[in-house]
């Protein structure tokens, strides 16, 4: 057994000052303020937070889920670890259906093989969307719902698909939502022109996630509350949010928190392959994308094309906007996702018995070290510690 000495430990119950996190066999063996009788790794100028979970991410550092490559997923895993992410759902987008099937199959094969952030499963965003709010999803690959096709997709993924996006107004949506929820797969609603009643009906039938809320959906009007009005006011719905301050204004983030509370919000990066790379020309699926000032837009329509942000940056932005203690918003990047995916008994918080998936940060939210299953997968500081 070894211990990490830190300035603060953010546990679900309280913030422990000058604490020690005990780690044994890859798991948290306790948190204490008493100096333990074992080897101590001194990170006493930093804070320990739970490893973050990026629920919705397409790519980073030149790699993309749609590459259909274990190498690309491995590179994504290592890149995400540098930003304090310890678990993620590689996310597909609207494309040729054969490529989508290949992508989810490769994700399933890469699970348990990555050397950085762990792959938890896949997220299928598109092709079951509508054209009005398609964003960076190409029209020619948008498909109608077919339950046999959904079953095929799930089978080829070896039952590792965790979330599938459906526009609630599509024909057969209700049937598809029931099928997926019965199989334990979460349905997210996005790239949709659904009205208030249609959205609420989808939520009642099991669609419980709003895809990158405010973006890619019918907006709010006092006489036509739209999809946005439904997801903000229905207590059964969880809301994703890209808090890069490009997709969502700080005032809208404030509104989202007032409407949903921190326990029903998932901060996501929704990043694409240009994340962590310089401005320039890139591709998102079949679309040409230009990144200027770190903002990605399609060449064809000028629509936002995912983001180039990361989850730690989003966490810092929300902390700055809300001006609340960090512990009140940490569930938005960790425990909320773990609960949704039913893995909160293993990850999502710093608690005895859970995996030692921990991130050490400084007061500027800069990641100094990332630990997954008790192993250092990223170190920004000059210490040569290995595993526990």
Helices and strands as residue ranges (DSSP letters): E 2-10, E 15-24, E 27-32, E 39-50, E 52-57, E 59-60, E 63-64, G 65-67, H 70-81, E 85-92, H 97-110, E 118-124, G 139-141, H 147-156, E 161-165, H 173-182, E 186-189, H 196-204, E 207-210, H 226-233, E 238-241, H 250-260, G 262-264, E 265-267, E 280-284, E 287-292, E 295-298, H 311-322, H 326-329, G 330-333, H 335-340, E 358-361, E 367-372, E 375-379
